[in-house]
Amino acid sequence: MSIVARPCRAPDGAPMSDARAGVLPAIARNAALPGTLTRLARPLAVAALLATALVAAAPAQETAADSAPATEPARPKEPLPLWEIGLVGIAAYQPAYPGSDQDFARFRVLPFGIYRGSLIRADDNGIGLRAFRSPRLEWDVSASGSFGSSANRVRARVGMPSIGTMVEIGPAAKINLGDLVVPGREPRLTQLEIPVRAVFDVSHDFEHRGWTFEPRLSHTAWTGPRFALVVSASALVGDRRLNQLYYGVDAPLATADRPAYDARAGLVAWRLSASLRHRIGPTLRLAYFAQLETVRGAANEDSPLVRSRQDAGVGVSLVWGVWHSSESGVE
């Protein structure tokens, strides 16, 4: 859930999207296209944006695990291609939003793109410049996203505006700590990621909804030639504008059991995640993920829209590189 896919959080009906650099300018250019082309181009751009973010949501330890010594007899590893264009399928059962008492099943199949260059990369770990990479420190562009939730299906929000599908993008510093945990260990197998992301609402023409800050500590607990088990803990923090969207209740929308409430900036939720990655082949990768989440101690724990203090979600994703280069990428 870190699918990240993840893993902000769960949705309910809107397409899910997260993206990388270059997609937003492309969407802006669509405005100049004839009406029919614009209506077609926007959903395609949104889908590509989301899928790329979903692929990127996997913790960085996946690549580190690929290059780390295996804990079982190793077979020669097939190198990953320089670029891939393909499909990612995601199925998840998650709460509508942090603090919701309702869970929903969701499934999406979306296009994605990956590039594994020596200087510039757009892959499972984010978008970054290798010029800012050292054994201890990396500098990337980080992306994330969450499904929306329809007010018609969420009892606590009946009569309120629906929460749209959100995409987040922004810079992230990554500090590699593996060799400090165990001497001689691959540094990237334990990593502290510190991202600051702008949040955009895909369902409302990419309207800016606020900012998030989500420091995450990830640890690859086990690796094999084709498998990796990654656990992580994070704290999601939102600004007042974003938290008002999730937890605020305007006076005209207040009811007897949903009084008016002004949300505050601060902690949204604590998260504990685990994912098991299976590299079936160089262009086919499967991942199972699970996440526990609690809003105890959160800035808006007393909001009338918080109906559950803790929740859990599970899911599976399949990444298939339908088209790919014959040239190998840089690990």
C-alpha positions in Angstrom: 0.0 0.0 0.0 2.6 1.6 -0.6 1.4 1.1 -4.0 2.0 2.9 -2.4 0.4 1.9 -4.7 -0.5 2.9 -1.5 -0.1 3.3 -1.3 -3.0 8.6 0.6 -5.8 6.1 0.5 -8.6 4.3 -0.8 -11.2 5.4 -3.3 -14.3 4.4 -4.7 -15.2 4.9 -8.2 -13.0 7.6 -9.7 -10.1 6.6 -12.0 -6.9 6.5 -9.9 -4.0 8.6 -10.9 -0.5 9.6 -10.0 2.0 10.9 -12.3 5.4 11.9 -13.4 7.0 14.9 -14.8 5.9 15.8 -18.3 2.3 14.7 -17.9 0.9 18.0 -16.6 2.3 20.1 -19.4 0.8 17.6 -21.9 -2.6 18.0 -20.3 -2.2 21.8 -20.6 -1.5 21.5 -24.3 -4.7 19.5 -24.7 -6.7 22.6 -24.1 -5.7 23.8 -27.6 -6.9 20.6 -29.3 -10.4 20.4 -30.9 -13.1 19.5 -28.4 -13.3 15.8 -29.3 -9.5 15.2 -29.1 -9.4 17.1 -25.8 -12.1 14.9 -24.3 -10.1 11.8 -25.4 -6.6 13.1 -24.5 -7.4 14.1 -20.9 -8.6 10.7 -19.6 -5.6 9.0 -21.3 -3.2 11.4 -19.8 -4.8 11.0 -16.4 -4.6 7.2 -16.7 -1.0 7.3 -17.6 -0.2 9.7 -14.8 -1.9 7.6 -12.3 -0.4 4.3 -13.4 3.1 5.7 -13.4 2.6 6.9 -9.9 1.2 3.5 -8.8 4.3 1.7 -10.2 6.4 4.3 -8.4 4.6 3.8 -5.2 6.5 0.6 -4.5 9.3 1.3 -1.9 12.8 1.8 -3.3 14.0 -1.4 -1.7 12.6 -3.4 -4.6 15.5 -2.3 -6.9 18.0 -2.6 -4.0 16.8 -6.1 -3.4 17.3 -6.9 -7.1 21.0 -6.0 -6.8 21.6 -7.3 -3.2 23.1 -10.7 -2.5 20.4 -13.3 -2.4 19.7 -15.2 0.8 19.3 -18.4 -1.2 21.3 -20.0 -4.0 21.3 -17.4 -6.8 20.5 -18.0 -10.4 21.8 -15.5 -13.0 19.3 -12.6 -13.0 17.7 -11.4 -16.2 18.5 -7.7 -16.6 15.6 -5.3 -16.7 15.0 -3.5 -20.0 16.0 0.1 -20.5 12.4 1.1 -21.1 9.0 -0.5 -20.8 5.5 0.5 -21.8 2.7 -1.7 -20.6 -0.2 -2.3 -18.2 -0.5 -2.3 -14.4 -3.5 -4.1 -12.8 -4.4 -3.3 -9.2 -7.0 -4.9 -7.0 -7.5 -3.6 -3.4 -9.8 -3.8 -0.5 -9.4 -0.6 1.6 -11.2 2.0 3.7 -12.8 5.0 1.9 -10.3 7.3 3.7 -8.3 7.3 6.9 -10.8 7.1 9.7 -13.7 5.8 7.7 -15.7 2.8 9.0 -16.5 1.6 5.5 -14.3 -0.6 3.2 -14.6 -0.9 -0.5 -13.2 -3.3 -3.2 -11.5 -1.6 -6.2 -9.9 -2.8 -9.4 -8.1 -0.8 -12.1 -6.1 -1.6 -15.2 -4.0 1.3 -16.4 -1.1 2.0 -18.8 2.4 2.9 -17.5 5.8 3.8 -18.7 9.3 3.1 -17.2 12.8 4.4 -18.2 15.9 3.1 -16.4 18.7 5.4 -17.6 22.1 6.0 -16.1 21.3 9.7 -15.4 17.6 10.1 -15.6 15.1 7.4 -14.3 11.4 7.0 -14.1 10.8 3.6 -12.6 9.4 1.7 -9.5 11.4 4.0 -7.2 10.3 7.4 -8.5 11.7 10.0 -10.9 15.2 11.1 -10.3 18.5 12.4 -11.5 21.3 10.0 -10.9 23.6 13.0 -10.6 22.2 13.4 -7.1 22.8 9.8 -6.1 25.4 8.5 -3.7 25.6 5.4 -1.5 24.2 7.4 1.4 21.9 10.0 -0.2 19.5 10.1 -3.2 17.4 13.0 -4.5 14.2 12.1 -6.5 10.8 13.3 -7.5 8.3 11.3 -5.6 4.8 10.4 -6.6 1.8 8.9 -4.9 -2.0 8.7 -5.2 -5.3 7.6 -3.8 -8.7 6.6 -5.0 -11.6 8.9 -4.4 -14.7 8.2 -2.4 -18.2 8.9 -3.5 -20.3 10.7 -0.9 -23.3 8.6 -2.1 -21.6 5.4 -0.9 -20.0 6.7 2.3 -22.6 7.0 5.1 -20.6 9.6 7.1 -20.4 11.9 4.1 -24.0 11.6 2.7 -25.0 15.0 1.3 -21.3 16.3 1.2 -19.1 16.7 -1.8 -17.3 13.5 -2.9 -13.6 13.2 -2.5 -11.9 12.9 -5.9 -9.0 10.8 -7.0 -5.8 12.5 -5.8 -2.3 12.5 -7.3 0.7 13.8 -5.4 4.0 14.8 -6.7 7.1 16.5 -5.2 10.7 16.3 -4.3 12.0 13.6 -1.9 15.3 13.0 -0.1 16.3 9.4 0.5 18.8 8.4 3.1 20.2 4.9 2.8 20.9 3.3 6.2 21.3 -0.4 5.5 25.0 -0.6 6.3 24.4 1.2 9.6 21.8 -1.4 10.7 24.0 -4.3 9.7 27.7 -3.8 8.8 28.3 -4.8 5.2 24.6 -4.7 4.2 23.5 -3.0 1.0 22.7 0.6 2.1 19.5 0.9 0.2 17.9 -2.2 1.9 17.0 0.2 4.8 15.9 3.6 3.7 14.4 6.8 5.2 12.4 8.7 2.6 11.4 12.3 3.2 9.0 13.6 0.6 7.0 16.8 0.3 4.2 16.6 -2.3 1.6 18.8 -3.8 -1.8 17.2 -4.1 -4.0 17.6 -7.2 -7.6 16.4 -7.7 -7.8 14.5 -10.9 -11.6 14.4 -10.8 -11.7 18.3 -10.8 -9.3 19.3 -13.6 -6.2 18.8 -11.4 -7.2 21.5 -8.9 -4.6 21.9 -6.3 -5.9 20.6 -3.0 -3.0 21.1 -0.6 0.3 19.5 0.5 1.5 16.4 2.2 4.6 15.4 4.1 5.1 11.7 4.7 8.4 10.5 6.1 8.7 6.8 5.6 11.2 4.3 7.0 11.4 1.1 4.9 13.4 -2.1 5.5 13.9 -5.1 3.2 13.5 -7.9 5.7 14.2 -10.7 3.2 15.4 -11.0 -0.4 15.8 -13.9 -2.8 16.6 -14.1 -6.5 13.0 -13.4 -7.4 11.3 -12.4 -4.1 11.6 -9.5 -1.7 9.7 -8.8 1.5 9.6 -5.1 2.5 8.1 -3.6 5.6 7.7 0.1 6.2 6.3 2.6 8.7 5.2 6.2 7.9 3.4 9.2 9.3 1.1 11.1 6.9 0.8 14.9 7.6 -1.5 17.2 5.7 -1.9 21.0 5.5 -5.1 22.6 6.7 -6.6 22.8 3.2 -6.2 19.1 2.5 -7.4 18.1 5.9 -10.5 20.3 5.6 -11.4 18.3 2.4 -11.3 15.0 4.3 -12.4 15.9 7.8 -14.1 19.4 7.7 -17.8 19.9 7.8 -19.2 23.2 6.6 -22.1 24.6 8.6 -24.7 24.2 5.8 -23.8 20.5 5.6 -24.0 19.9 9.4 -26.6 17.4 10.7 -27.6 16.1 14.1 -24.9 13.4 14.1 -22.4 15.4 12.0 -21.8 18.8 13.6 -19.9 21.6 11.9 -16.1 21.1 12.2 -13.1 23.1 11.1 -10.1 20.8 10.3 -6.6 21.6 11.4 -3.2 21.0 9.8 -1.2 18.2 11.2 -1.0 14.4 11.4 -3.5 12.5 9.3 -2.6 8.9 10.1 0.2 6.5 11.2 0.8 3.6 8.7 2.5 0.2 8.9 2.8 -1.6 5.6 4.2 -4.8 4.2 4.7 -6.0 0.6 5.9 -9.2 -0.9 7.3 -8.7 -4.4 7.7 -11.5 -7.0 9.8 -10.8 -10.0 8.3 -13.4 -12.4 10.5 -12.1 -15.3 12.2 -8.9 -16.5 8.9 -7.5 -17.7 6.4 -9.2 -15.4 6.2 -8.4 -11.7 3.6 -9.3 -9.0 3.2 -7.7 -5.6 1.0 -8.5 -2.6 0.6 -5.7 -0.1 -1.1 -5.0 3.3 -1.4 -1.9 5.4 -2.5 -1.1 9.0 -3.5 2.4 9.7 -4.6 4.4 12.7 -5.8 8.0 13.3 -5.1 7.9 17.0 -3.3 11.0 18.0 -4.1 12.6 14.6 -4.8 16.4 14.4 -8.5 15.7 13.5 -9.2 12.6 15.4 -12.3 14.4 16.9 -13.8 15.1 13.5 -17.4 13.8 13.1 -16.2 12.2 9.9 -13.8 9.9 11.8 -15.8 6.8 12.5 -13.0 4.3 13.1 -9.7 4.8 14.9 -7.9 2.1 13.0 -8.3 0.1 9.8 -6.6 -2.2 7.4 -6.3 -2.8 3.7 -5.0 -5.5 1.4 -4.3 -5.8 -2.3 -2.4 -7.2 -5.2 -0.8 -5.6 -8.3 0.6 -7.0 -11.5 2.9 -5.0 -13.8 3.4 -6.2 -17.3 5.8 -4.5 -19.8 4.0 -5.2 -23.0 6.6 -3.3 -25.1 10.2 -3.0 -24.0 13.6 -2.4 -25.3 16.2 -5.1 -26.1 18.8 -2.9 -24.4 19.3 -3.5 -20.7 18.7 -0.6 -18.2 21.1 0.5 -15.5 20.4 -1.2 -12.2 
